[in-house]
């Protein structure tokens, strides 16, 4: 499952590498994502936590957070080039 999320291997590649069927890989990944989703914070909690940070990582990108106590509210002028 981590190989799929981190490296982007296809189900067929994972099945061949671990010597299991594609349906087994699908089941494992689906189950793991479901377990991760249960542990993940809801959107309001995640946004509240992000608003207290100077930077947050979204989809692998580093972006300024609005409401940083160090930089003040973000505006297009002071966030240009940070994403």
N, C-alpha and C positions, 0 to 999 in steps of 0.2 A: 504494500500500500504506500509506504513512504517513497519507494522508487517511482511509483506513478505520480505522486504529488510533487516530489522534488525534481525528478528528472524528466517527467513527461513520457515515460515509456508507455507504449500501447498495451492493451490487454493481451494481445497476441504475443508480444515480446515478453511480458511478465509470465504468461502461461508457459512459454518455451523455457525461460530461464529457471523457473521453479518446478518445472515438470508437472504441472497441473493443467486442468482444462480452463478454457477461456471463461466458462460459466462460473468456475470456482473463483477465478480472479475477480470477476464482476461482483460476486457475492461478498468476498472479503473486502473489497474497496467500498462497496455500498454499506456494509456493516460498520466499517471503520469511520466513514464519513458521518454516519448516523450517530455513532458514539461521540465523535468530536462535536457535532452540532448540539447534543444534549448538554455538553460541558461549556459551550460557548456562551458568553453574556448576550443578553438581548440588545437590540440596537440602541435603546436609550442609555443603558449602562455603558456600552462601548463608546458612545459619543461623549458621555460625561467624563469617562476616564481619559479619552483622547484630548478633551478640552483642557485638561490639567497638564498636558505634556508640551514640551517645546517643539517636538517633532513626532510624527507618527508614520508608520510604514503601512502603506496601502498597496496591495497587489505588487509588492516589490519595489515601490517607489518611495522615496523620502519626500515628504511634503510638510510645509509649515502648518501648524495647527492654529486655527483662529482662537483668540483669547489667551495667548501665551503671556504670562506675567512679565516676561523679559522683553518681548517685542511689541506688545499691545495687539490690538485687533489687526488681522491680516487684511491687506487691500491688494488689488492687482498690482500696484506699483512696488510693494515690498515683497511680493511672492514671485515675481517674474524670475524664471530660470531655476526655481527650486523643485519643480516637479519633473 
